[in-house]
Amino acid sequence: MSNRKDLENKSYRVGWIIWFILKNGSITKKDYMYEFDIIEKTVFRDIKEARDILEDFYGKTIRYDVLKRKYILEELENKS
């Protein structure tokens, strides 16, 4: 039962990242950690999963901007 709850929580967190970044265009690690009170390692895993979903379904990606210290939503470049 615990594993199912963990999976549901992870799905909710990843969905929240996608909603937040689509709405605001960017997200900081601090925004995310504050919302869910989680550790930094979890942030990176959830961001990666959100990036994969955005690339597959929205044609967008998440890139970390070092200078601004936030994750930025970007359009995928066409490979053709």
KOLZA-517329 format. One record per residue: residue number from 1; x, y, z of N, C-alpha, C, O in turn; residue in three letters; chain. Coordinates in steps of 0.1 Angstrom, whole numbers. Example, Ala and Ser with C-alpha at 12.3 -4.5 7.8 and 13.67 -1.06 7.14 Angstrom:
BEGIN
R     i     n.X     n.Y     n.Z    ca.X    ca.Y    ca.Z     c.X     c.Y     c.Z     o.X     o.Y     o.Z    aa   ch
R     1     132     -57      78     123     -45      78     132     -33      78     142     -33      85   ALA    A
R     2     128     -22      71     137     -11      71     129       0      79     134      11      80   SER    A
! end
This chain:
BEGIN
R     i     n.X     n.Y     n.Z    ca.X    ca.Y    ca.Z     c.X     c.Y     c.Z     o.X     o.Y     o.Z    aa   ch
R     1       8     -12       0       0       0       0       9      13       0       5      23      -6   MET    A
R     2      20      12       7      29      24       8      34      27      -6      35      39     -10   SER    A
R     3      38      17     -14      44      19     -27      34      26     -36      37      35     -44   ASN    A
R     4      21      22     -35      11      29     -44       9      43     -40       8      52     -48   ARG    A
R     5       9      46     -27       8      60     -22      20      68     -27      18      80     -31   LYS    A
R     6      32      62     -26      44      69     -31      43      73     -46      47      83     -50   ASP    A
R     7      38      63     -54      37      65     -68      26      76     -71      28      84     -80   LEU    A
R     8      15      76     -64       5      86     -65      11     100     -62       8     110     -69   GLU    A
R     9      18     100     -51      25     113     -47      34     118     -58      34     130     -61   ASN    A
R    10      42     109     -63      52     112     -74      44     117     -86      48     128     -92   LYS    A
R    11      34     110     -90      26     115    -102      20     128     -99      20     137    -109   SER    A
R    12      15     131     -88      10     144     -84      21     155     -85      19     166     -91   TYR    A
R    13      32     152     -80      44     162     -80      48     165     -94      50     176     -97   ARG    A
R    14      49     155    -102      53     157    -116      43     165    -124      46     174    -131   VAL    A
R    15      30     161    -121      19     169    -128      19     184    -123      17     193    -131   GLY    A
R    16      23     186    -110      23     199    -105      34     207    -112      33     219    -115   TRP    A
R    17      46     201    -114      57     207    -121      53     212    -135      55     223    -139   ILE    A
R    18      46     202    -142      42     205    -156      32     217    -156      33     226    -164   ILE    A
R    19      22     216    -147      13     227    -146      20     241    -143      17     251    -149   TRP    A
R    20      28     241    -133      35     253    -129      44     259    -140      43     271    -142   PHE    A
R    21      51     250    -146      61     256    -156      53     260    -169      57     270    -176   ILE    A
R    22      42     253    -172      34     257    -184      27     271    -181      26     279    -190   LEU    A
R    23      23     273    -169      16     285    -165      26     297    -163      23     308    -168   LYS    A
R    24      38     294    -158      47     305    -154      59     306    -164      66     317    -163   ASN    A
R    25      62     296    -171      73     296    -180      86     292    -174      96     290    -181   GLY    A
R    26      87     291    -161      99     287    -154      95     283    -140      84     285    -135   SER    A
R    27     105     276    -133     103     272    -120     117     271    -113     126     267    -119   ILE    A
R    28     117     275    -101     130     273     -93     129     261     -85     118     256     -81   THR    A
R    29     141     256     -81     142     244     -72     135     248     -59     129     240     -53   LYS    A
R    30     137     260     -55     131     265     -42     116     265     -42     110     261     -32   LYS    A
R    31     110     269     -54      95     269     -55      90     255     -53      81     252     -45   ASP    A
R    32      97     245     -59      92     231     -59      95     225     -45      86     219     -39   TYR    A
R    33     106     227     -39     110     222     -26     100     228     -15      97     221      -6   MET    A
R    34      97     240     -17      88     247      -7      74     241      -8      68     239       3   TYR    A
R    35      69     238     -20      56     233     -22      54     219     -16      44     216     -10   GLU    A
R    36      64     211     -17      63     197     -13      71     193      -2      70     181       3   PHE    A
R    37      80     201       3      89     198      15      96     185      12      95     175      19   ASP    A
R    38     104     184       1     111     173      -3     126     175      -4     130     187      -3   ILE    A
R    39     134     165      -6     148     166      -7     153     169     -21     145     167     -30   ILE    A
R    40     165     175     -22     169     179     -35     171     168     -45     168     170     -57   GLU    A
R    41     175     156     -41     176     145     -50     162     142     -57     162     138     -69   LYS    A
R    42     152     143     -49     138     140     -55     135     151     -65     128     148     -75   THR    A
R    43     139     163     -63     136     174     -72     142     171     -86     135     172     -96   VAL    A
R    44     154     166     -87     160     163     -99     154     152    -107     152     152    -119   PHE    A
R    45     150     141     -99     143     130    -106     129     134    -111     125     131    -122   ARG    A
R    46     122     142    -104     108     146    -108     109     156    -120     101     156    -129   ASP    A
R    47     119     165    -120     121     175    -131     124     167    -143     119     170    -154   ILE    A
R    48     133     156    -142     136     148    -154     124     142    -160     122     141    -172   LYS    A
R    49     115     136    -151     103     130    -156      94     140    -162      88     137    -172   GLU    A
R    50      92     151    -156      84     162    -162      89     166    -176      82     168    -185   ALA    A
R    51     103     167    -177     109     171    -190     105     160    -200     102     164    -212   ARG    A
R    52     106     147    -197     103     137    -206      88     138    -211      86     136    -223   ASP    A
R    53      79     140    -202      65     142    -206      63     154    -215      56     153    -225   ILE    A
R    54      69     165    -211      67     177    -219      73     175    -233      67     180    -243   LEU    A
R    55      84     168    -234      90     166    -248      81     157    -256      79     159    -268   GLU    A
R    56      75     146    -250      67     137    -257      54     142    -261      49     140    -272   ASP    A
R    57      47     150    -252      33     154    -255      32     169    -259      21     173    -265   PHE    A
R    58      41     178    -255      39     192    -258      50     198    -267      48     209    -272   TYR    A
R    59      60     190    -271      70     195    -280      79     206    -273      84     215    -280   GLY    A
R    60      79     205    -260      87     215    -252      97     208    -243      95     196    -241   LYS    A
R    61     106     215    -238     116     209    -229     119     219    -217     115     230    -217   THR    A
R    62     125     213    -207     129     221    -196     144     222    -195     151     212    -196   ILE    A
R    63     150     234    -195     164     236    -195     168     244    -182     160     254    -179   ARG    A
R    64     179     241    -176     183     248    -164     191     260    -168     201     258    -175   TYR    A
R    65     187     272    -164     195     284    -167     203     287    -155     198     291    -145   ASP    A
R    66     216     286    -157     225     287    -145     225     301    -140     225     304    -128   VAL    A
R    67     225     311    -149     226     325    -144     213     329    -137     214     336    -127   LEU    A
R    68     202     325    -141     189     329    -135     186     319    -123     177     322    -115   LYS    A
R    69     193     308    -123     191     297    -113     176     292    -112     170     291    -102   ARG    A
R    70     171     289    -124     158     284    -125     157     275    -138     164     276    -147   LYS    A
R    71     147     267    -138     143     258    -149     134     266    -158     124     271    -154   TYR    A
R    72     138     266    -171     131     274    -181     124     265    -191     130     255    -195   ILE    A
R    73     112     268    -195     104     261    -205     108     266    -219     108     278    -221   LEU    A
R    74     112     257    -228     116     260    -241     110     251    -251     106     240    -248   GLU    A
R    75     108     256    -264     103     248    -275     115     239    -279     127     243    -279   GLU    A
R    76     111     227    -283     121     218    -288     126     222    -302     118     227    -310   LEU    A
R    77     138     220    -305     143     223    -318     140     212    -327     141     200    -324   GLU    A
R    78     136     215    -340     133     204    -349     146     198    -354     156     205    -357   ASN    A
R    79     146     185    -355     158     178    -359     159     175    -373     168     169    -378   LYS    A
R    80     149     179    -381     148     176    -395     156     186    -403     156     185    -416   SER    A
! end
